């Protein structure tokens, strides 16, 4: 019986994200001012399967998640900070393949975001995102879309944890 519970659990629990943050100076960063979010809005050579809809969703989702965590966004203009994201790997995967054999049709997104400050573009932090949906079945349909949501949530959460500050937007940076 335990064996079947373990097998069933492994089939259902096949999603995960890893988000790591590197601060080159080793000091706590303080972001005061507007952030301009840059995500390429055209096909990326390393990820030809990544369509413009998912890229646009990543950009608007990230802006929204940052605002939820009390960061100010520079839409259409210049920001004091630039958060630039590069897509390293993207595979849309297949829920049907995951259902047949967990791990076979994994949806994968790996991205690197750099936060730069000022006119010289000095890097103050780097955030790596590694997300995948590798198990499950037909209920994981749409993973190619919601992995973009995970990216936005995890990146904004990691940035807020690092910068600190209030969760009350009236008093936050």
Secondary structure, DSSP 8 states (H G I E B T S, - for coil): -HHHHHHHHHHH--EEEEEEEE-TT-S-----SEEEEEE--S-BTTBTT--HHHHHHHHHHHHHHHHHTT-EE-SSS--SEEEEEEEEEEE---HHHHHHSTTTT-EEEEEEEEEEETTTTEEEEEEEEEEEE-S--GGGTTHHHHHHHHHHHHHHHHHHHHH---SSTTT--
